[in-house]
Amino acid sequence: MTDEFLTMGLEGDRYVKALQLVTQFESEIEARLCECGQRMVEKHPELFDSDIDPNVTSQESQAALAFHRVNYPMEGPLAPTEGNRNLLNVHLYWMPPKKYGRTDIDGTVRAFGYKIKHADTGIDTRVVEQTQANDWDVEVSRNPYDKNMVFYRHVSSAAEIEAAADTLVKHFAAFGGEYAVSPDE
């Protein structure tokens, strides 16, 4: 670190402005994730408690370069009750392209997507097969955190986040019911 570098950080409150920019960026991303997640919840209210309180987190991790995510506990009348409670996880992950098998991306994969944490892997497999068979504009990858699959779109702009959210909400509307327990069970 040089004296010039330190001086530049002090001049014009550059360091403080950079911190404020990070905080503002994180707030905007989390708002987009919550809005997308709420739209997904509305597509399958039978999977969620009406008084749902999502859990929002953001940080760096060993698996991702950085992430922002919001978890919606699946506690509705048709949500599975065996094993760990399923969670609808809506996220933006910054991932090394190799982890997602994306050799076409230079830099990082910015995966705006969702997964159902703790879901039965057989259901994930069916949803992946149907997603690929019906030519959805949705990428699929192994989840870097657990055994479930991730449904996502690589995003590079606010407009792409909006388009990804619309596509993912439609995808969850089409396949979210796969994660429900039959009312007869």
Helices and strands as residue ranges (DSSP letters): H 3-10, G 11-13, H 14-43, G 45-47, E 55-59, E 66-73, E 87-95, G 97-100, E 109-117, H 121-133, E 139-142, E 149-154, H 158-175, G 176-179
